[in-house]
């Protein structure tokens, strides 16, 4: 995934969130306790079947979401993606 062009929060007038697999889920599953591997996996299972997981991940990286599972990624995974994205932006500009 290229992070140089983050997806907008809306596409075609409708929010990507309206299409998210998690829209009817208990959102608490996306905020497992630190180190809760089973909890993270449970959230990732929802994300695996989500048609807008990449938009969710782009949003989370672009807005620096530091908590929870977004687009199937943990805070640490997003932190690394964000660092790479910021480096790409710096090198491009």
N, CA, C and O atoms as CSV, one atom per row, in Angstrom:
chain,resi,resn,atom,element,x,y,z
A,1,UNK,N,N,0.840,-1.183,0.000
A,1,UNK,CA,C,0.000,0.000,0.000
A,1,UNK,C,C,0.878,1.236,0.000
A,1,UNK,O,O,1.843,1.326,0.759
A,2,UNK,N,N,0.544,2.168,-0.838
A,2,UNK,CA,C,1.247,3.438,-0.883
A,2,UNK,C,C,0.541,4.436,0.005
A,2,UNK,O,O,-0.675,4.607,-0.080
A,3,UNK,N,N,1.283,5.077,0.833
A,3,UNK,CA,C,0.693,6.024,1.761
A,3,UNK,C,C,0.897,7.461,1.330
A,3,UNK,O,O,0.510,8.384,2.047
A,4,UNK,N,N,1.505,7.668,0.163
A,4,UNK,CA,C,1.751,9.047,-0.260
A,4,UNK,C,C,0.467,9.791,-0.586
A,4,UNK,O,O,0.428,11.018,-0.494
A,5,UNK,N,N,-0.579,9.077,-0.965
A,5,UNK,CA,C,-1.870,9.722,-1.254
A,5,UNK,C,C,-2.935,9.095,-0.365
A,5,UNK,O,O,-3.488,8.047,-0.697
A,6,UNK,N,N,-3.215,9.719,0.735
A,6,UNK,CA,C,-4.227,9.203,1.652
A,6,UNK,C,C,-5.605,9.327,1.030
A,6,UNK,O,O,-5.905,10.295,0.331
A,7,UNK,N,N,-6.434,8.335,1.295
A,7,UNK,CA,C,-7.803,8.343,0.789
A,7,UNK,C,C,-8.605,9.418,1.515
A,7,UNK,O,O,-8.417,9.625,2.714
A,8,UNK,N,N,-9.490,10.099,0.807
A,8,UNK,CA,C,-10.352,11.064,1.481
A,8,UNK,C,C,-11.367,10.344,2.353
A,8,UNK,O,O,-11.644,9.162,2.147
A,9,UNK,N,N,-11.917,11.049,3.319
A,9,UNK,CA,C,-12.904,10.466,4.224
A,9,UNK,C,C,-14.199,10.136,3.515
A,9,UNK,O,O,-14.974,9.314,4.002
A,10,UNK,N,N,-14.451,10.758,2.373
A,10,UNK,CA,C,-15.660,10.454,1.609
A,10,UNK,C,C,-15.280,10.129,0.177
A,10,UNK,O,O,-14.293,10.642,-0.351
A,11,UNK,N,N,-16.070,9.274,-0.442
A,11,UNK,CA,C,-15.861,8.916,-1.840
A,11,UNK,C,C,-17.223,8.847,-2.497
A,11,UNK,O,O,-18.104,8.130,-2.022
A,12,UNK,N,N,-17.406,9.571,-3.567
A,12,UNK,CA,C,-18.674,9.570,-4.266
A,12,UNK,C,C,-19.824,10.110,-3.425
A,12,UNK,O,O,-20.978,9.744,-3.646
A,13,UNK,N,N,-19.523,10.968,-2.471
A,13,UNK,CA,C,-20.554,11.575,-1.653
A,13,UNK,C,C,-20.938,10.772,-0.424
A,13,UNK,O,O,-21.553,11.319,0.492
A,14,UNK,N,N,-20.597,9.501,-0.376
A,14,UNK,CA,C,-20.933,8.668,0.786
A,14,UNK,C,C,-19.658,8.382,1.575
A,14,UNK,O,O,-18.587,8.195,0.999
A,15,UNK,N,N,-19.786,8.351,2.858
A,15,UNK,CA,C,-18.634,8.077,3.708
A,15,UNK,C,C,-18.237,6.608,3.605
A,15,UNK,O,O,-19.096,5.730,3.525
A,16,UNK,N,N,-16.943,6.349,3.607
A,16,UNK,CA,C,-16.473,4.970,3.591
A,16,UNK,C,C,-16.977,4.240,4.825
A,16,UNK,O,O,-17.144,3.020,4.805
A,17,UNK,N,N,-17.216,4.979,5.891
A,17,UNK,CA,C,-17.693,4.363,7.134
A,17,UNK,C,C,-19.068,3.716,6.969
A,17,UNK,O,O,-19.399,2.762,7.672
A,18,UNK,N,N,-19.862,4.240,6.039
A,18,UNK,CA,C,-21.183,3.660,5.794
A,18,UNK,C,C,-21.099,2.247,5.229
A,18,UNK,O,O,-22.061,1.482,5.303
A,19,UNK,N,N,-19.942,1.904,4.663
A,19,UNK,CA,C,-19.740,0.587,4.056
A,19,UNK,C,C,-18.896,-0.340,4.939
A,19,UNK,O,O,-18.643,-1.486,4.570
A,20,UNK,N,N,-18.469,0.145,6.078
A,20,UNK,CA,C,-17.553,-0.603,6.937
A,20,UNK,C,C,-18.216,-1.816,7.580
A,20,UNK,O,O,-19.369,-1.755,8.009
A,21,UNK,N,N,-17.478,-2.910,7.639
A,21,UNK,CA,C,-17.974,-4.137,8.258
A,21,UNK,C,C,-18.231,-3.949,9.749
A,21,UNK,O,O,-19.039,-4.672,10.331
A,22,UNK,N,N,-17.562,-2.999,10.364
A,22,UNK,CA,C,-17.691,-2.777,11.804
A,22,UNK,C,C,-18.880,-1.900,12.180
A,22,UNK,O,O,-19.165,-1.733,13.366
A,23,UNK,N,N,-19.576,-1.341,11.202
A,23,UNK,CA,C,-20.632,-0.369,11.499
A,23,UNK,C,C,-21.727,-0.925,12.403
A,23,UNK,O,O,-22.403,-0.162,13.092
A,24,UNK,N,N,-21.911,-2.257,12.411
A,24,UNK,CA,C,-22.931,-2.861,13.273
A,24,UNK,C,C,-22.311,-3.681,14.406
A,24,UNK,O,O,-23.024,-4.316,15.182
A,25,UNK,N,N,-20.989,-3.662,14.492
A,25,UNK,CA,C,-20.294,-4.445,15.525
A,25,UNK,C,C,-20.182,-3.649,16.821
A,25,UNK,O,O,-20.311,-2.424,16.834
A,26,UNK,N,N,-19.943,-4.364,17.890
A,26,UNK,CA,C,-19.643,-3.744,19.181
A,26,UNK,C,C,-18.243,-3.143,19.060
A,26,UNK,O,O,-17.262,-3.878,18.953
A,27,UNK,N,N,-18.147,-1.837,19.076
A,27,UNK,CA,C,-16.865,-1.173,18.843
A,27,UNK,C,C,-15.822,-1.470,19.908
A,27,UNK,O,O,-14.635,-1.241,19.678
A,28,UNK,N,N,-16.229,-1.967,21.056
A,28,UNK,CA,C,-15.268,-2.325,22.104
A,28,UNK,C,C,-14.281,-3.393,21.635
A,28,UNK,O,O,-13.154,-3.442,22.127
A,29,UNK,N,N,-14.686,-4.252,20.690
A,29,UNK,CA,C,-13.749,-5.291,20.237
A,29,UNK,C,C,-12.560,-4.694,19.495
A,29,UNK,O,O,-11.524,-5.345,19.362
A,30,UNK,N,N,-12.698,-3.470,19.013
A,30,UNK,CA,C,-11.603,-2.836,18.283
A,30,UNK,C,C,-10.634,-2.095,19.199
A,30,UNK,O,O,-9.685,-1.464,18.733
A,31,UNK,N,N,-10.879,-2.175,20.492
A,31,UNK,CA,C,-9.998,-1.538,21.479
A,31,UNK,C,C,-9.638,-2.540,22.574
A,31,UNK,O,O,-9.966,-2.346,23.744
A,32,UNK,N,N,-8.946,-3.632,22.164
A,32,UNK,CA,C,-8.551,-4.627,23.162
A,32,UNK,C,C,-7.466,-4.076,24.085
A,32,UNK,O,O,-6.772,-3.116,23.749
A,33,UNK,N,N,-7.336,-4.695,25.236
A,33,UNK,CA,C,-6.275,-4.309,26.162
A,33,UNK,C,C,-4.914,-4.553,25.526
A,33,UNK,O,O,-4.772,-5.470,24.716
A,34,UNK,N,N,-3.910,-3.751,25.874
A,34,UNK,CA,C,-2.560,-3.967,25.344
A,34,UNK,C,C,-2.095,-5.395,25.632
A,34,UNK,O,O,-2.219,-5.890,26.752
A,35,UNK,N,N,-1.568,-6.031,24.618
A,35,UNK,CA,C,-1.073,-7.396,24.766
A,35,UNK,C,C,-2.134,-8.470,24.594
A,35,UNK,O,O,-1.815,-9.657,24.661
A,36,UNK,N,N,-3.382,-8.090,24.377
A,36,UNK,CA,C,-4.469,-9.048,24.198
A,36,UNK,C,C,-4.466,-9.544,22.750
A,36,UNK,O,O,-5.171,-9.009,21.895
A,37,UNK,N,N,-3.665,-10.569,22.498
A,37,UNK,CA,C,-3.491,-11.108,21.150
A,37,UNK,C,C,-4.810,-11.651,20.609
A,37,UNK,O,O,-5.122,-11.458,19.434
A,38,UNK,N,N,-5.575,-12.319,21.443
A,38,UNK,CA,C,-6.863,-12.870,21.022
A,38,UNK,C,C,-7.822,-11.744,20.656
A,38,UNK,O,O,-8.549,-11.849,19.669
A,39,UNK,N,N,-7.832,-10.682,21.432
A,39,UNK,CA,C,-8.687,-9.539,21.149
A,39,UNK,C,C,-8.328,-8.866,19.832
A,39,UNK,O,O,-9.209,-8.486,19.062
A,40,UNK,N,N,-7.043,-8.722,19.577
A,40,UNK,CA,C,-6.589,-8.122,18.317
A,40,UNK,C,C,-7.018,-9.010,17.148
A,40,UNK,O,O,-7.485,-8.510,16.125
A,41,UNK,N,N,-6.861,-10.308,17.301
A,41,UNK,CA,C,-7.243,-11.236,16.232
A,41,UNK,C,C,-8.744,-11.182,15.966
A,41,UNK,O,O,-9.170,-11.257,14.813
A,42,UNK,N,N,-9.536,-11.054,17.001
A,42,UNK,CA,C,-10.994,-10.944,16.855
A,42,UNK,C,C,-11.341,-9.707,16.023
A,42,UNK,O,O,-12.185,-9.774,15.130
A,43,UNK,N,N,-10.698,-8.593,16.314
A,43,UNK,CA,C,-10.943,-7.369,15.548
A,43,UNK,C,C,-10.477,-7.534,14.108
A,43,UNK,O,O,-11.163,-7.100,13.182
A,44,UNK,N,N,-9.334,-8.147,13.914
A,44,UNK,CA,C,-8.793,-8.339,12.563
A,44,UNK,C,C,-9.706,-9.214,11.714
A,44,UNK,O,O,-9.785,-9.025,10.500
A,45,UNK,N,N,-10.391,-10.157,12.326
A,45,UNK,CA,C,-11.321,-11.000,11.578
A,45,UNK,C,C,-12.438,-10.171,10.961
A,45,UNK,O,O,-12.867,-10.441,9.839
A,46,UNK,N,N,-12.904,-9.175,11.682
A,46,UNK,CA,C,-13.930,-8.271,11.132
A,46,UNK,C,C,-13.318,-7.470,9.990
A,46,UNK,O,O,-13.932,-7.320,8.934
A,47,UNK,N,N,-12.127,-6.963,10.197
A,47,UNK,CA,C,-11.455,-6.145,9.183
A,47,UNK,C,C,-11.133,-6.950,7.924
A,47,UNK,O,O,-11.175,-6.413,6.817
A,48,UNK,N,N,-10.814,-8.226,8.087
A,48,UNK,CA,C,-10.468,-9.060,6.929
A,48,UNK,C,C,-11.586,-9.124,5.904
A,48,UNK,O,O,-11.315,-9.222,4.707
A,49,UNK,N,N,-12.827,-9.071,6.341
A,49,UNK,CA,C,-13.948,-9.126,5.420
A,49,UNK,C,C,-14.514,-7.769,5.062
A,49,UNK,O,O,-15.589,-7.693,4.468
A,50,UNK,N,N,-13.829,-6.711,5.403
A,50,UNK,CA,C,-14.355,-5.362,5.213
A,50,UNK,C,C,-14.008,-4.817,3.830
A,50,UNK,O,O,-12.850,-4.860,3.416
A,51,UNK,N,N,-15.012,-4.304,3.115
A,51,UNK,CA,C,-14.747,-3.758,1.783
A,51,UNK,C,C,-14.020,-2.404,1.791
A,51,UNK,O,O,-13.544,-1.958,0.747
A,52,UNK,N,N,-13.932,-1.756,2.940
A,52,UNK,CA,C,-13.280,-0.445,3.014
A,52,UNK,C,C,-12.119,-0.432,4.015
A,52,UNK,O,O,-11.796,0.613,4.580
A,53,UNK,N,N,-11.505,-1.578,4.229
A,53,UNK,CA,C,-10.394,-1.660,5.188
A,53,UNK,C,C,-9.241,-0.740,4.796
A,53,UNK,O,O,-8.610,-0.141,5.666
A,54,UNK,N,N,-8.958,-0.620,3.502
A,54,UNK,CA,C,-7.836,0.238,3.100
A,54,UNK,C,C,-8.148,1.717,3.360
A,54,UNK,O,O,-7.259,2.476,3.743
A,55,UNK,N,N,-9.402,2.128,3.155
A,55,UNK,CA,C,-9.786,3.502,3.458
A,55,UNK,C,C,-9.697,3.767,4.954
A,55,UNK,O,O,-9.258,4.834,5.382
A,56,UNK,N,N,-10.116,2.792,5.738
A,56,UNK,CA,C,-10.044,2.893,7.196
A,56,UNK,C,C,-8.595,3.047,7.645
A,56,UNK,O,O,-8.277,3.897,8.477
A,57,UNK,N,N,-7.727,2.218,7.087
A,57,UNK,CA,C,-6.307,2.291,7.441
A,57,UNK,C,C,-5.707,3.625,7.026
A,57,UNK,O,O,-4.955,4.229,7.790
A,58,UNK,N,N,-6.029,4.088,5.834
A,58,UNK,CA,C,-5.512,5.388,5.389
A,58,UNK,C,C,-5.974,6.512,6.304
A,58,UNK,O,O,-5.199,7.406,6.644
A,59,UNK,N,N,-7.234,6.460,6.698
A,59,UNK,CA,C,-7.763,7.458,7.627
A,59,UNK,C,C,-7.000,7.403,8.950
A,59,UNK,O,O,-6.595,8.437,9.480
A,60,UNK,N,N,-6.809,6.210,9.472
A,60,UNK,CA,C,-6.150,6.049,10.772
A,60,UNK,C,C,-4.708,6.540,10.740
A,60,UNK,O,O,-4.241,7.172,11.688
A,61,UNK,N,N,-4.011,6.252,9.660
A,61,UNK,CA,C,-2.618,6.712,9.537
A,61,UNK,C,C,-2.587,8.223,9.341
A,61,UNK,O,O,-1.785,8.919,9.964
A,62,UNK,N,N,-3.456,8.723,8.482
A,62,UNK,CA,C,-3.473,10.152,8.178
A,62,UNK,C,C,-3.878,11.026,9.347
A,62,UNK,O,O,-3.442,12.173,9.449
A,63,UNK,N,N,-4.713,10.490,10.234
A,63,UNK,CA,C,-5.161,11.265,11.391
A,63,UNK,C,C,-4.465,10.832,12.675
A,63,UNK,O,O,-4.822,11.272,13.768
A,64,UNK,N,N,-3.474,9.969,12.531
A,64,UNK,CA,C,-2.630,9.526,13.652
A,64,UNK,C,C,-3.443,8.908,14.799
A,64,UNK,O,O,-3.299,9.298,15.958
A,65,UNK,N,N,-4.292,7.945,14.452
A,65,UNK,CA,C,-5.049,7.215,15.473
A,65,UNK,C,C,-4.078,6.312,16.236
A,65,UNK,O,O,-3.482,5.405,15.656
A,66,UNK,N,N,-3.927,6.560,17.513
A,66,UNK,CA,C,-2.918,5.854,18.315
A,66,UNK,C,C,-3.500,4.734,19.170
A,66,UNK,O,O,-2.764,4.052,19.884
A,67,UNK,N,N,-4.789,4.544,19.102
A,67,UNK,CA,C,-5.443,3.505,19.901
A,67,UNK,C,C,-6.287,2.625,18.989
A,67,UNK,O,O,-6.778,3.084,17.959
A,68,UNK,N,N,-6.453,1.376,19.362
A,68,UNK,CA,C,-7.390,0.488,18.689
A,68,UNK,C,C,-6.879,-0.139,17.411
A,68,UNK,O,O,-5.778,0.146,16.938
A,69,UNK,N,N,-7.721,-1.007,16.868
A,69,UNK,CA,C,-7.446,-1.689,15.604
A,69,UNK,C,C,-8.219,-0.949,14.517
A,69,UNK,O,O,-9.441,-0.813,14.583
A,70,UNK,N,N,-7.490,-0.480,13.527
A,70,UNK,CA,C,-8.070,0.249,12.392
A,70,UNK,C,C,-7.557,-0.403,11.122
A,70,UNK,O,O,-6.349,-0.579,10.961
A,71,UNK,N,N,-8.456,-0.763,10.219
A,71,UNK,CA,C,-8.018,-1.375,8.962
A,71,UNK,C,C,-7.202,-2.628,9.174
A,71,UNK,O,O,-6.360,-2.973,8.345
A,72,UNK,N,N,-7.442,-3.313,10.276
A,72,UNK,CA,C,-6.737,-4.562,10.574
A,72,UNK,C,C,-5.340,-4.389,11.144
A,72,UNK,O,O,-4.573,-5.350,11.197
A,73,UNK,N,N,-4.997,-3.182,11.570
A,73,UNK,CA,C,-3.646,-2.933,12.096
A,73,UNK,C,C,-3.681,-2.464,13.548
A,73,UNK,O,O,-4.648,-1.856,14.006
A,74,UNK,N,N,-2.615,-2.762,14.240
A,74,UNK,CA,C,-2.449,-2.344,15.626
A,74,UNK,C,C,-1.806,-0.954,15.668
A,74,UNK,O,O,-1.293,-0.475,14.657
A,75,UNK,N,N,-1.835,-0.313,16.833
A,75,UNK,CA,C,-1.178,0.998,16.938
A,75,UNK,C,C,0.302,0.963,16.529
A,75,UNK,O,O,0.777,1.885,15.866
A,76,UNK,N,N,1.023,-0.074,16.911
A,76,UNK,CA,C,2.439,-0.174,16.547
A,76,UNK,C,C,2.648,-0.320,15.050
A,76,UNK,O,O,3.569,0.271,14.487
A,77,UNK,N,N,1.794,-1.106,14.406
A,77,UNK,CA,C,1.888,-1.268,12.956
A,77,UNK,C,C,1.595,0.056,12.249
A,77,UNK,O,O,2.282,0.420,11.295
A,78,UNK,N,N,0.584,0.763,12.716
A,78,UNK,CA,C,0.270,2.062,12.118
A,78,UNK,C,C,1.362,3.087,12.372
A,78,UNK,O,O,1.642,3.923,11.512
A,79,UNK,N,N,1.974,3.031,13.532
A,79,UNK,CA,C,3.054,3.967,13.837
A,79,UNK,C,C,4.189,3.793,12.812
A,79,UNK,O,O,4.738,4.777,12.317
A,80,UNK,N,N,4.530,2.547,12.502
A,80,UNK,CA,C,5.581,2.295,11.509
A,80,UNK,C,C,5.151,2.759,10.112
A,80,UNK,O,O,5.948,3.339,9.375
A,81,UNK,N,N,3.886,2.501,9.752
A,81,UNK,CA,C,3.381,2.969,8.459
A,81,UNK,C,C,3.418,4.492,8.377
A,81,UNK,O,O,3.793,5.060,7.351
A,82,UNK,N,N,3.027,5.141,9.461
A,82,UNK,CA,C,3.007,6.608,9.476
A,82,UNK,C,C,4.417,7.172,9.357
A,82,UNK,O,O,4.634,8.156,8.651
A,83,UNK,N,N,5.366,6.561,10.037
A,83,UNK,CA,C,6.753,7.026,9.937
A,83,UNK,C,C,7.256,6.913,8.497
A,83,UNK,O,O,7.927,7.812,7.991
A,84,UNK,N,N,6.921,5.796,7.846
A,84,UNK,CA,C,7.328,5.600,6.450
A,84,UNK,C,C,6.640,6.626,5.555
A,84,UNK,O,O,7.270,7.209,4.673
A,85,UNK,N,N,5.342,6.844,5.785
A,85,UNK,CA,C,4.578,7.812,4.997
A,85,UNK,C,C,5.164,9.212,5.147
A,85,UNK,O,O,5.351,9.912,4.152
A,86,UNK,N,N,5.456,9.626,6.380
A,86,UNK,CA,C,6.024,10.951,6.613
A,86,UNK,C,C,7.388,11.091,5.957
A,86,UNK,O,O,7.725,12.157,5.442
A,87,UNK,N,N,8.170,10.027,5.972
A,87,UNK,CA,C,9.476,10.036,5.319
A,87,UNK,C,C,9.303,10.211,3.809
A,87,UNK,O,O,10.037,10.976,3.183
A,88,UNK,N,N,8.319,9.494,3.219
A,88,UNK,CA,C,8.056,9.635,1.789
A,88,UNK,C,C,7.633,11.061,1.447
A,88,UNK,O,O,8.065,11.615,0.437
A,89,UNK,N,N,6.796,11.646,2.281
A,89,UNK,CA,C,6.363,13.027,2.044
A,89,UNK,C,C,7.540,13.999,2.102
A,89,UNK,O,O,7.659,14.906,1.278
A,90,UNK,N,N,8.393,13.791,3.081
A,90,UNK,CA,C,9.551,14.674,3.238
A,90,UNK,C,C,10.488,14.566,2.042
A,90,UNK,O,O,10.999,15.569,1.544
A,91,UNK,N,N,10.706,13.330,1.588
A,91,UNK,CA,C,11.602,13.119,0.450
A,91,UNK,C,C,10.997,13.654,-0.850
A,91,UNK,O,O,11.727,14.094,-1.739
A,92,UNK,N,N,9.687,13.619,-0.960
A,92,UNK,CA,C,9.006,14.096,-2.167
A,92,UNK,C,C,8.919,15.626,-2.228
A,92,UNK,O,O,8.808,16.210,-3.306
A,93,UNK,N,N,8.971,16.261,-1.054
A,93,UNK,CA,C,8.736,17.705,-1.046
A,93,UNK,C,C,9.903,18.467,-0.671
A,93,UNK,O,O,9.848,19.696,-0.622
